């Protein structure tokens, strides 16, 4: 009787192992096909005007992690990498900031006044350039729950295109990062409310989670995040976007290309 039980257990173990290996293999094949699809559809972001907004900076450094990492630094690093991969695909990229700075006037005004001015100018930059998409980069923080984790996208309630873009990026975050099961969420923010184009806030992770804080500091992971967001944008533009409005700023396109450092943030 014991021998029969052992044989059955062994068979069940082997069967379970085959199922797990099969599942992993199917996922790998699917990801490979999807990444090839993204490469084939990269034309969809060519000549698109994209404004990337590295959250915080200057007077407002943002949240701080347990290990001393500051939000403004993480958002800038990932934003630079996203700008690179978009530029490689032919997009015209504008950054709201290139260093530790904000867009407000240093005139002695209160912090809240300067913060409002800073946010309004970030959105104004996107509106003035008639951007096809506005991507604002942030990190999440939940002090009362350090185990909270996972990247998540947010869009303006009532914005159909914003929802489509956020959902497309979120789907890629789930598919490729495999450390988040979160869904795109509608939240009323100043930037997404006042942007005249599809606008998304991407919270790339929880800085209040020590493990995720460390992960977001990893250069390779930052490059992976950049590719994942880019992948979501490619899929969105290939299916939903309309042609770029107005004339293309050829000088800016050339500037973006010439400033490209040649780094490759490809599929993970």
HELIX and SHEET records of a PDB file:
HELIX    1   1 UNK A    2  UNK A   40  1                                  39    
HELIX    2   2 UNK A   42  UNK A   45  5                                   4    
HELIX    3   3 UNK A   71  UNK A   88  1                                  18    
HELIX    4   4 UNK A  111  UNK A  128  1                                  18    
HELIX    5   5 UNK A  160  UNK A  172  1                                  13    
HELIX    6   6 UNK A  173  UNK A  177  3                                   5    
HELIX    7   7 UNK A  190  UNK A  194  1                                   5    
HELIX    8   8 UNK A  210  UNK A  216  1                                   7    
HELIX    9   9 UNK A  219  UNK A  239  1                                  21    
HELIX   10  10 UNK A  250  UNK A  258  1                                   9    
SHEET    1   A 6 UNK A  92  UNK A  95  0                                        
SHEET    2   A 6 UNK A  49  UNK A  54  1                                        
SHEET    3   A 6 UNK A 133  UNK A 140  1                                        
SHEET    4   A 6 UNK A 199  UNK A 206  1                                        
SHEET    5   A 6 UNK A 152  UNK A 155 -1                                        
SHEET    6   A 6 UNK A 185  UNK A 186  1                                        
END                                                                             
